[in-house]
Amino acid sequence: MAFDFPASPSLGQIFVPAAGGPQWSWNGTAWTSSGGSALGMQIVDTIFLSSGTYTPGNGVLYADVQCWAAGGAGGGAPATAATTTSVGAGGNAGAWSFGSFSAAQLGASQAITIGAGGTGVSGTTGNSGGATSFGALVSSAGGQGGTTTGPATGTMTAAPTSLSQSTAGLIQGWTMPGTLGVTTAQTVTGGTGGLTVLGGGGKGGHNVITSYGTGAASPSRAGGGGGSSDGNSMGAQAGGAGGPGLCWVREYYSFAGTVPAPGTIIRRVYTNAATWTNPNGLVALEAVVVGGGGGSGASPGTAAGQSSACGAGAGGGTAIKMFAAAALAASVAVTVGAGGALGNVAGGGGGTAGGNSTFAGLTGSGGTAGSTAAPSGTVWSPTTAGPMAGGAASGGDINIVGGPGEPSQRSVHGLATGYICGRGGGSYLAQPIGGAMNGSGAVVGATGNFPGGGAAGSGNGASQALTSGGAGGAGVVILTEYY
């Protein structure tokens, strides 16, 4: 998740994210923005990035509250001897919880606690992320730290820890697990941190058995940190830190004036290009712009004793913004990005990137396509050097990067072949699509989830024809009109 607010604001500082958009002001605790006007419904968003106190404004009718807890750190890899390896799982992402409260329930004020991201610990389980809470009304559970396994010889896995549920709110969400860490005879790969709708978790360390990999910190709020990995004769490593939490309060105020059908809310979902017309009586509009997911590559045909696999596509980026009606033109073009095409070229070919979605200066870029690699009879190796980059976003009050597409891997042990198809990256509105593991035969790349999800990779065991990748999920533009 990308916040482009100034890093060290002063009291009363004004910030305008993009030309024509609503301005934000720093009240000493949080950035606040009004999406309404002097007439009609007034909607005020307040985003708390650090702990503080929420005080309802005069005339507030009710407020919606969303809390994201902090993510747990990835598991640290213990020190190893000359013939042993070790690895850590990804940390769990912090849970999301929601509540909607009347002015009476909000009271005079509510204390807000923003959970701190879990810190990595050298050679052992990562620390858990802190809970985020809105008084006693909403409380989200922090993500657990990633576990660790080793040092030992042979193939091992460090499994994600158990999940926990939040304790307060109308919707009490659960923590999201990180992926497992895996060590084989040739490579060691730490688990990826758990992801949330705010973005992906930290990438796990990856290395051959003569080196080590350090788990990355979560690039997103509430995401889990990546697990670390150790080959032979390596010192202990700490996992990547989890992302801090977030509290988003949306206030709805009394009407002060006359507009057509006051209180009406209309949601429009665009799956194709169109033109939006600014209607009479509109007070504010919220736009959610999601790019298309990337397609995955095709797995080349294989001979006896060979295997092949292709990388997964990444998720599309998402830009979100609240507009005052006066800031929008009489008509605005809506562009919806197509999902990336699947790879199906003879001999193996990469997919294509997802298309960009746009509206009024907002852009949700398409996710990167998964690549492919030639079939081989060598031992374990990934088909790509690292995950495919998620689609970026720009122009929004909040810009969310799409989830990465994971690399696929292929293996040969003696006469046995196998492969692991990488997981397609998720988007703000779509869960990632899981990859498959198989020791023979072929698996076609799974189509990415709508909207904006990247496609899962495909894979081939020995003596298989070309196997197609999957197409990415198409993008979407969602416009919510407030009257």
C-alpha positions in Angstrom: 0.0 0.0 0.0 1.4 3.4 -1.0 0.6 6.5 1.1 2.0 9.6 -0.6 1.2 12.0 2.3 4.1 14.1 3.6 6.2 12.2 6.0 6.6 14.9 8.8 3.5 17.2 8.6 3.0 20.3 10.7 -0.2 21.2 12.4 -2.7 22.6 9.9 -0.6 21.6 6.9 -2.7 21.3 3.7 -2.0 18.5 1.2 -3.7 17.9 -2.2 -2.8 14.5 -3.7 -3.8 15.3 -7.3 -5.1 18.3 -9.2 -8.9 18.7 -8.7 -9.1 16.3 -5.8 -10.2 17.1 -2.3 -7.6 18.5 0.0 -6.4 16.9 3.2 -5.3 18.6 6.4 -3.2 17.4 9.3 -4.9 17.9 12.7 -1.9 16.9 14.7 -3.0 13.2 14.9 -4.3 12.2 11.4 -5.0 13.3 7.9 -8.6 14.3 7.3 -10.5 14.9 4.1 -14.0 16.0 3.4 -15.7 14.5 0.3 -18.9 16.5 0.7 -19.9 20.2 0.3 -21.9 22.9 2.1 -25.1 21.5 0.7 -26.2 17.9 1.1 -24.5 14.9 2.8 -21.1 15.5 4.3 -18.7 12.6 4.4 -15.4 12.9 6.2 -12.6 10.3 6.1 -9.9 10.2 8.8 -7.0 7.8 8.4 -5.0 7.1 11.6 -1.4 5.9 10.9 -0.4 6.1 14.6 -2.2 5.9 17.9 -4.3 8.8 19.0 -7.8 9.9 20.0 -10.9 10.1 17.8 -13.3 12.9 18.6 -16.6 13.0 16.6 -17.4 16.3 14.8 -20.5 18.3 15.6 -23.6 16.9 13.8 -22.2 13.5 13.0 -25.0 10.9 12.5 -22.9 7.8 12.5 -19.4 6.5 11.5 -18.0 3.4 9.8 -14.7 2.1 11.3 -12.2 -0.2 9.7 -9.2 -1.5 11.7 -6.3 -3.5 10.3 -3.9 -5.0 12.8 -0.1 -5.2 12.3 1.5 -8.2 10.6 3.8 -10.7 12.2 7.5 -10.9 11.4 8.8 -13.8 9.2 10.6 -16.7 10.8 14.3 -16.4 11.3 16.6 -19.1 10.0 18.8 -20.8 12.7 22.6 -21.1 12.2 23.6 -24.2 10.2 26.5 -26.7 10.0 28.3 -27.9 6.9 25.6 -30.4 5.9 22.4 -28.8 7.3 20.0 -26.1 6.2 17.2 -24.1 8.0 14.3 -21.9 6.9 11.5 -19.7 8.3 7.8 -19.4 7.3 6.2 -16.1 6.3 4.6 -14.1 9.1 0.8 -13.9 9.2 -0.9 -10.7 8.1 -2.9 -8.7 10.6 -6.7 -9.2 10.7 -9.3 -6.7 9.4 -12.4 -5.8 11.4 -15.4 -3.5 10.8 -18.1 -1.7 12.8 -20.8 1.0 12.1 -21.8 3.1 15.1 -24.4 5.8 15.9 -23.4 9.1 17.4 -24.5 7.8 20.8 -22.3 4.8 20.5 -19.3 6.9 19.5 -19.6 9.0 22.6 -17.4 12.0 23.3 -14.2 10.3 22.1 -12.6 6.9 21.4 -8.9 5.9 22.0 -7.2 4.5 18.9 -4.4 2.1 19.2 -2.4 1.3 16.0 -0.5 -2.0 16.2 3.2 -2.0 15.6 4.6 -4.5 13.1 6.2 -7.6 14.5 10.1 -7.5 14.6 12.3 -10.3 13.3 14.3 -12.5 15.7 17.6 -14.0 14.7 17.3 -17.8 14.3 13.8 -18.3 15.7 10.1 -17.5 15.4 9.3 -13.9 14.5 7.4 -11.6 16.9 3.7 -11.2 16.4 2.2 -7.9 15.2 0.2 -5.7 17.6 -3.6 -5.4 17.7 -5.3 -2.3 16.3 -8.4 -1.0 18.1 -11.0 1.7 18.1 -11.9 2.0 21.8 -13.7 -1.2 22.9 -15.9 -1.1 19.7 -13.6 -2.6 17.1 -10.4 -4.6 17.8 -8.4 -6.5 15.1 -6.0 -9.4 16.0 -2.3 -9.0 15.2 -0.6 -11.5 12.8 1.5 -14.2 14.4 5.2 -14.5 13.7 6.4 -17.1 11.2 7.8 -20.3 12.6 11.2 -21.9 11.8 12.6 -25.3 11.2 16.1 -26.8 11.2 19.0 -27.0 11.2 18.7 -30.5 9.7 19.5 -32.4 6.6 17.0 -33.3 3.8 13.8 -31.7 2.7 12.0 -29.7 5.4 9.1 -27.2 5.6 8.4 -24.5 8.1 4.6 -24.3 8.3 2.6 -21.0 9.0 1.3 -20.7 12.5 -2.4 -21.1 13.4 -4.8 -18.2 12.8 -6.7 -16.1 15.3 -9.9 -14.1 15.1 -10.5 -10.5 16.1 -12.4 -9.8 19.3 -14.7 -6.8 18.7 -16.7 -5.3 15.8 -19.7 -6.2 13.7 -17.3 -8.1 11.4 -14.5 -9.8 13.3 -11.9 -10.8 10.8 -9.1 -13.4 11.0 -5.4 -13.1 10.5 -4.2 -14.2 7.0 -1.4 -16.9 6.9 2.0 -16.5 5.4 3.3 -19.2 3.1 5.5 -22.1 4.2 9.3 -22.1 4.0 10.8 -25.0 2.0 14.4 -26.4 2.0 15.4 -29.1 -0.5 18.7 -30.7 -1.5 19.6 -27.7 -3.7 17.7 -24.6 -2.7 16.2 -23.0 0.4 13.2 -20.6 0.1 11.7 -18.7 3.0 7.9 -18.2 3.2 6.2 -15.1 1.8 4.4 -12.9 4.4 0.6 -13.0 4.6 -1.2 -10.4 2.5 -4.3 -8.2 3.0 -6.4 -6.0 0.8 -3.9 -3.2 1.5 -1.2 -5.1 -0.3 1.2 -8.0 -0.3 3.5 -9.3 2.4 7.3 -9.4 2.5 9.2 -11.7 0.1 10.9 -14.7 1.6 14.6 -15.2 1.3 15.7 -17.5 -1.5 19.2 -19.1 -2.0 21.2 -22.1 -3.1 22.6 -24.3 -0.3 25.9 -22.4 -0.3 24.4 -19.1 0.6 21.6 -17.5 2.6 18.5 -15.3 2.0 17.1 -12.6 4.3 13.3 -12.2 4.5 12.1 -8.8 3.4 9.9 -6.5 5.6 6.3 -6.1 4.5 5.9 -3.3 2.0 2.3 -2.9 3.0 0.4 -1.9 6.1 -0.8 -5.0 8.0 1.2 -7.4 5.8 3.4 -10.2 7.2 7.1 -10.3 6.9 9.1 -12.7 4.8 10.9 -15.7 6.3 14.7 -16.1 6.0 16.7 -19.0 4.7 20.1 -20.6 5.4 22.2 -22.9 3.3 25.2 -24.9 4.6 27.5 -23.3 7.2 25.6 -20.0 7.6 24.9 -17.8 10.6 21.5 -17.2 12.1 19.2 -14.8 10.1 16.2 -12.7 11.3 12.9 -12.7 9.4 11.5 -9.5 7.8 9.4 -7.2 9.9 5.6 -7.1 9.7 3.7 -4.0 8.5 2.1 -1.6 11.0 -1.7 -1.4 11.4 -4.2 1.2 10.2 -7.5 2.7 11.4 -9.9 4.3 8.9 -12.9 6.2 10.2 -15.6 7.5 7.8 -18.1 10.0 9.3 -21.6 10.8 7.9 -23.0 14.2 8.8 -26.5 15.7 8.9 -28.0 17.4 5.8 -27.8 21.2 5.6 -29.7 22.2 2.4 -31.8 20.7 -0.3 -30.6 18.4 -3.1 -32.6 15.9 -5.2 -33.3 12.7 -3.2 -31.0 13.5 -0.3 -29.3 10.4 1.2 -29.4 8.4 -2.1 -26.3 6.3 -2.7 -25.8 4.7 -6.2 -23.0 2.3 -7.0 -22.0 1.8 -10.7 -19.7 -1.1 -11.7 -17.9 -0.8 -15.0 -16.4 -3.8 -16.7 -16.0 -2.2 -20.1 -15.0 1.2 -21.3 -17.7 3.9 -21.0 -18.4 7.6 -20.3 -19.6 8.7 -16.8 -21.8 11.8 -16.7 -21.8 14.0 -13.7 -25.5 14.0 -12.6 -27.5 16.9 -11.0 -27.6 16.9 -7.2 -24.4 14.8 -6.8 -22.5 15.8 -3.7 -19.5 13.4 -3.7 -18.2 10.4 -5.6 -15.9 7.6 -4.5 -13.9 5.9 -7.2 -12.1 2.5 -6.9 -10.0 1.8 -10.0 -8.5 -1.7 -10.4 -6.1 -2.7 -13.2 -6.2 -6.1 -14.9 -4.2 -9.1 -13.6 -1.2 -10.5 -15.5 -1.4 -13.7 -17.5 0.9 -16.6 -16.8 3.3 -18.2 -19.2 3.1 -21.6 -21.0 5.1 -24.5 -19.8 7.2 -25.9 -22.7 6.9 -29.5 -23.9 9.2 -32.0 -22.1 11.1 -35.2 -22.9 11.7 -38.1 -20.6 13.6 -37.0 -17.5 12.7 -33.4 -18.0 10.2 -31.0 -16.3 9.1 -27.4 -17.0 7.1 -24.7 -15.3 6.1 -21.1 -15.8 5.8 -18.1 -13.5 2.5 -16.7 -12.3 1.0 -13.3 -13.2 0.8 -10.5 -10.7 -2.3 -8.6 -9.5 -3.4 -5.2 -10.8 -2.9 -2.0 -8.8 -5.8 -0.1 -7.2 -6.3 3.7 -6.8 -9.0 4.9 -4.4 -10.2 8.5 -4.1 -13.2 10.6 -2.8 -14.1 13.5 -5.1 -16.3 16.5 -4.5 -18.8 16.7 -7.3 -17.6 20.2 -8.3 -14.1 18.8 -8.8 -15.3 16.5 -11.6 -15.9 17.4 -15.2 -19.4 17.2 -16.8 -18.3 13.8 -18.3 -15.4 11.6 -17.6 -14.0 8.7 -19.6 -13.8 5.3 -17.9 -11.2 2.8 -19.1 -11.2 -0.8 -17.9 -8.0 -2.8 -18.2 -8.3 -6.3 -19.7 -6.8 -9.3 -18.0 -3.4 -10.3 -19.4 -3.5 -13.0 -22.1 -2.3 -16.5 -21.3 0.9 -17.9 -22.8 0.4 -20.7 -25.3 3.2 -20.2 -27.9 4.7 -23.4 -29.3 7.9 -24.1 -27.3 6.6 -22.1 -24.4 5.9 -18.4 -24.1 5.2 -15.8 -21.5 1.8 -14.3 -20.9 1.0 -10.6 -21.3 0.6 -7.9 -18.7 -2.8 -6.8 -17.6 -4.3 -3.6 -19.0 -4.5 -0.3 -17.1 -7.8 1.0 -15.7 -8.4 4.8 -15.4 -10.8 7.4 -14.2 -10.4 11.2 -13.6 -6.7 11.1 -13.0 -6.7 7.7 -11.2 -4.7 4.8 -12.7 -4.7 1.2 -11.6 -1.9 -0.4 -13.6 -2.0 -3.9 -14.8 0.0 -6.7 -13.2 3.2 -8.0 -14.7 3.0 -11.2 -16.8 4.5 -14.5 -15.7 7.6 -15.6 -17.6 8.6 -19.0 -18.9 11.8 -21.1 -19.0 13.1 -23.9 -21.2 12.6 -27.5 -20.0 15.5 -29.1 -18.2 16.6 -32.3 -16.6 18.6 -30.6 -13.8 17.7 -30.5 -10.1 15.4 -27.9 -8.4 15.5 -24.5 -9.8 12.9 -21.6 -10.0 11.9 -20.5 -13.5 12.4 -16.8 -12.6 14.8 -14.9 -10.4 12.0 -13.5 -8.2 8.3 -12.7 -8.0 6.5 -10.8 -10.8 5.9 -7.2 -9.7 2.3 -6.2 -8.9 0.6 -3.4 -10.8 1.3 0.1 -9.4 -1.4 2.8 -8.8 -1.4 6.6 -8.9 -3.6 9.6 -8.4 -5.6 8.3 -5.4 -5.9 9.3 -1.8 -4.8 5.7 -1.3 -2.7 3.9 -3.9 -2.4 0.1 -3.5 0.2 -2.1 -5.3 -1.1 -5.4 -6.6 0.2 -8.7 -5.1 3.2 -10.3 -6.8 3.0 -13.3 -9.0 5.1 -16.1 -7.5 7.8 -17.9 -9.5 7.2 -21.6 -10.4 9.7 -24.3 -9.8 10.6 -27.6 -11.5 12.6 -30.5 -10.3 14.3 -33.8 -11.3 15.5 -36.4 -8.8 16.8 -39.4 -10.5 14.1 -40.5 -12.9 11.3 -38.7 -11.0 10.2 -35.3 -12.1 7.9 -32.7 -10.5 6.9 -29.1 -10.4 5.3 -26.4 -8.2 3.1 -23.8 -10.0 3.4 -20.3 -8.6 0.5 -18.6 -7.0 -1.1 -15.7 -9.0 -1.0 -12.3 -7.3 -4.1 -10.9 -5.7 -5.6 -7.4 -6.0 -7.4 -5.0 -3.6 -10.7 -6.8 -4.5 -9.5 -10.3 -5.5 -7.8 -13.1 -3.5 -4.7 -14.7 -5.0 -5.2 -17.8 -7.0 -3.4 -20.8 -5.6 -0.8 -22.8 -7.6 -0.6 -26.6 -7.8 2.1 -29.1 -7.0 2.5 -32.3 -9.0 5.0 -35.1 -9.6 3.9 -36.0 -13.1 1.4 -35.0 -15.9 0.5 -31.4 -16.6 -1.4 -28.6 -14.9 -2.9 -25.7 -16.9 -2.4 -22.3 -15.3 -5.5 -21.2 -13.4 -7.3 -18.0 -14.5 -6.8 -15.1 -12.1 -9.7 -14.1 -9.9 -11.9 -11.1 -10.9 -11.2 -8.2 -10.5 -7.5 -7.8 -11.2 -6.1 -11.1 -10.0 -3.0 -12.6 -11.6 -3.1 -16.1 -13.2 -1.4 -19.1 -11.5 1.5 -20.7 -13.3 1.3 -24.0 -15.2 3.7 -27.0 -15.0 4.8 -30.1 -16.9 6.2 -33.4 -15.7 8.2 -35.7 -18.0 7.1 -36.4 -21.6 4.3 -33.8 -21.9 3.2 -31.5 -24.7 3.1 -27.7 -24.2 0.7 -26.7 -21.5 -1.0 -23.3 -21.6 -0.8 -20.7 -18.9 -3.8 -18.9 -17.5 -5.4 -15.5 -18.3 -5.4 -12.7 -15.7 -8.6 -11.4 -14.2 -10.1 -8.3 -15.9 -9.9 -5.0 -14.1 -12.9 -2.9 -12.9 -13.9 0.6 -12.1 -16.4 1.1 -9.3 -18.1 4.5 -8.8 -20.2 5.2 -5.7 -22.3 8.3 -6.0 -23.5 10.2 -2.9 -26.5 12.6 -3.1 
